[in-house]
Amino acid sequence: MLNGKKIILGVTGSIAAYKSASLVRLLVKQGATVKVIMTPLAKEFITPVTMATLSQNTVLSNFFNHDNGEWNSHVDLGIWADLMLIAPITANTIAKMANGICDNLLLTTYLSVRCPVVIAPAMDFDMFKHPATVKNIKTLQSYGNIVIEPSKGELASGLQGKGRMEEPEIILKKIIDFFDSKKKLKSKKIIVTAGPTYESIDPVRFVGNYSSGKMGYAIAEELANNGANVILISGPVSLSPINSNITKIDVKSAQEMYDASIKYFENADGAIMAAAVADFTPVSSTDNKLKRGKNNLNLELKPTKDIAGELGRNKKHNQFLVGFALETNNEIENAKQKIVSKNLDFIVLNSLKDKGSGFQFDTNKITIIDKNNKIEKFELKLKTQVAKDIVNKVQSLMFKV
Ligand code: CTP
């Protein structure tokens, strides 16, 4: 649920630092990449070796690595992170952050980060309710920092009261909820078609194409990572979806893909047609395997139904439709015609002339043309990155930003 999220976990000098070991484990288990920064005092409570092993990353603590003459760039870290979580955070670090003091790597990183900051305080009851701490926490909240309130209970001092750092499982849940609340496509239902279709000639042969399904699957993952419920209508490929928000419907022929697309489009918010649907299918397929003969074999083909075209005709005003065009010549003009003939909101054009584009590759170079003829050209990128560009365009369409 935190797949692909980059999190800085700051640890400060509190007895609750032992809980950050469980926390880092839980975050990593959820798919996050975690880089731990410890204050010098935190290392008195839990060892960097423990945190490095559990986070699968080197623990950062000092400005410099004197042995190899390198420095740890708080600026790079600040740009890298999707979230900075400081747990446990002491009254001392809270006070310094509230006043912009930056005399260790954790504090300089705090001042540099562009991402949201979440803090989970841990301290003695009297320290927590001291007006200075109350004021400092309010100051941090006024900067937009999110506070996970400590819970009540027995404290390390032996006193009872509010000051125990919240349990790692609860902190994890709050982090997941936080990222979920940012997901723009939450509860949207989106169809993606992917892969080739196989048009049967006889029980062992088919007419097909080289589509690997990689582009469609990458789009499905990106949509699901943004909170959408995805119906992935897939032709025969050797891929499986990862995100549990993706429901895969396996189909083989263009007719099966047509039937599934019509069925699910009815209640969907939109569809992205990334499949390489066969344009022709044999007029008839035999039940028995065709025997080899001495004469030529003529295979009569008839056109398949245009799935995108049919969805375009049925499209309601609150539904979107995105098509793909793989062209070899007259690319832009052909793509523009398809926007009109299939009633698309935009089309993703890839040209077979571009190196690294099209079937089987892990990369793609696309041009997006929308129904107002606005043209956006993109660089050659990994299909996972191309999927982000396409999903961003879908979001701007759905939310008119
Ligand atoms: N498409 C579809 N059903 C078909 C053929 C294509 O839904 N039977 C969709 C593709 O998934 C793609 C878009 O239509 O999103 C354009 O596909 P393309 O093969 O480029 O266009 P065609 O309409 O088949 O036209 P042509 O092959 O003649 O260029």
Boltz pocket constraint, residues with backbone or C-beta under 6 A from the ligand:
constraints:
  - pocket:
      binder: B
      contacts: [[A, 193], [A, 254], [A, 273], [A, 274], [A, 275], [A, 276], [A, 277], [A, 278], [A, 279], [A, 304], [A, 305], [A, 306], [A, 307], [A, 308], [A, 309], [A, 322], [A, 323], [A, 324], [A, 325], [A, 326], [A, 338]]
      max_distance: 6.0
